[in-house]
């Protein structure tokens, strides 16, 4: 039975601030995003801000944890888990990441990656929250990589290769920000797929148009 409109949970001031942080920091960076900007975008007062977060750093870290939780649901339900062959699942993951490259740069780049590049030295809490979001996601690839290595008789360090996929993605995001377009991250993902295919002895697929 569908919920009635009266029982649908409305976003709290805290939720609104978390969403505002993810939106604005991806767009403008951490330093350029003020508490006033966050409150205005969230539609809450400064009093509400400081009721939920003792500082902008605290919000930034909380938003990184929120980002990790939110995106984990997206990836857990994604169709790249469907193939029977574990290598096909790994390659389908790479394809899925390419499909997510759409819209303006802030819309497809990683909040945790954006935040940690700027604030890793200023806040241990921010650094640790961003590290958790990035590395915990990488760990979700390890089982498929290990299974593919066993199936294809290839010696691969599954955790290391899983982290490498994230290094390629985060590096591609940085290059796309520098270039002002999505071509660098798309070509980085294409190179990653060819590398994985080569590593496992799979015939490389044709390059996709950018």
N, C-alpha and C positions, 0 to 999 in steps of 0.2 A: 504494500500500500504506500502511495506517495505521501510524504509529509505535507501537512498543511503549512501555509505561509506563516502561521503563528508559532509553529514549532521549529522552523528553520533557524539555526543559530546564526546570529548576526556577528560580524567580526568585532572583536574587542578593540579597545584603543591600542593594546599591545600588539595584536595581529596587524592592525593598520600601520603601526610604526615599523614592524618587521618588513612588511611589503614595501613601504616607502623607502626603507633603507636599501633593499635589494634593487629597486627601480633607480633611485637617484645615484647610488654609488656605482652602479654599472654605467650610468650615463656620464657622470661628472667626476668620479673618483671620490675617495674618502675625505681628503683634506678640503676639497671644494664644496663638500656637502655640509651645511651648517645644521644645528639643532632647529633653528627657525625654519629652514627649508624642509626638514623632515616633518615638523609639526604641521606646516602648511599643506604639504602633500598628503599627509595622513588625515588631515582634518581634525586634529586634536590640539589641546592646549599644551603649553610648556609644563604646566602643573601635571598634566597626565603623563607627559614624557618622563619627568623626574619621579613620578610615582612608580613607573615600571622599570626605569633604567637609571642608574646613578650617573651615567656619562654617555657620551657618544661612542666611546670605545666599547662600553658594555653592550650598547645596542648593536654595534658592528659585529661583535662576537656572537651575540644571540642570533642575529640575522644569518650568520654563516652556519650555525647549527640548524636553523630553520630551513635554509637552503638545502643542506644535506638531507634533511628529513623529507622535504618536499620532492626533491629530484629523485630520491631513492624509490618513491612510489611510481614515478614516471618510468624509470628504467625497469623496475620489477615487472611491470605489466606490458612492456614493449614486445613486439613480435619477434625480435631477434632470438628469443629463447626457444622458438618453435622447432627449428631443424633438429633432426635426429643426430646428425654428425656434429661433434663438438667443434670441429674446425669451421664448419658452416655457421655455427652460432657465433664464433669469434668474428668471422668476416661479416656476418649480418649485423653485429654490433657496430663495426666500423662503418658500414653502410648507413645504419641508423643515425650515427653521429653526424654523418654528412647531410642526411635529410633534415637534421635540426638546424642547419645553417640557412637561415631564412630571415628576411626583414633587415632592420638596421643593426649595426654592430652591437649596441648594448642589449639587443633582444636575444642574441645567440651566444654571447660570451659568458664566461663563468663568473658568478659573483665572488666565490671563494678565491679564485685565481686573481681576479681584479683587486680584491681587498688585500690579499696577502703580499702582493708585489709592492704595494705602497706602505703597508703598516706592519710588516713582519717584525721590524726592529723596534717599533714603538710600543707594542702591546703583546705580551706573552699570551694573553687570553685570546686575542684575535688570531695570532699565529697558530695556536693549538686548535682553535675551532676550525680554521680554514684547512689545516693539515688533516684533521679528522674527516672533513667533507670530501676532500680530494682522495686521500689514501683509502678510506673506507669504500669509496666507489670503485677504486682500482681493484680492491680485493674481490669484488663481485665477479671479476673476470678470471680469477685464478683457477677455479675448478674447471672451467671449459678449456682453458689453455693447457692445463695439466692433462686433462682427458684427451685432448687432441695430440699432445706430445706422445702419450702412450699408444694411441691408436695408429699414429703414423711413424712410430719408432724414431722420434726426433728428441735429442737432448736439449731441453729448454728449461730455463729457470722461470717458472710460471709467475711468481710474484714480481720478478724484475721486468718481465715482458709486459705484465699488466700495468706496472708503473710507467713503462715506456710509452704505452698508448696515451697516458695522461700527459706526459711530457710533450708529445707531439701535438696534442690538442691545445694545451696551454700555450705552447710556443707559436702555434698557428694563430691563436687568438691575438697574441701580441703583435705578430707581423701584420695581421689584418687591421689592427688598430693603427699601426704605423702607416700602412698603405691607404687606409680609408676605404677599403672594400674587402669583399670576402674571398677574393681569388687566392691569397696566400694560405688561408686555413683550408680551403678546398683542396689545393694541390698538396698540402701537407698530409691530409687524410688519404688522398689517393696514393701517395708514396708509402704511407703506413700500410695500406692494404696490400700493395705490391710486395713490400718487405715480408709481411706475414705469409703471403702466398709462397714466396721464394723460400722462406725459412722451413715451411712444411712440405716443400716439393710439389705444391699445387701450381698448375699452369696459371699464369697471371691472367686476370680478366682484362678486357679492353678498358682503356682510360675513359672516364666519363667526361662529357663536355662541361666546361666551367661556365 
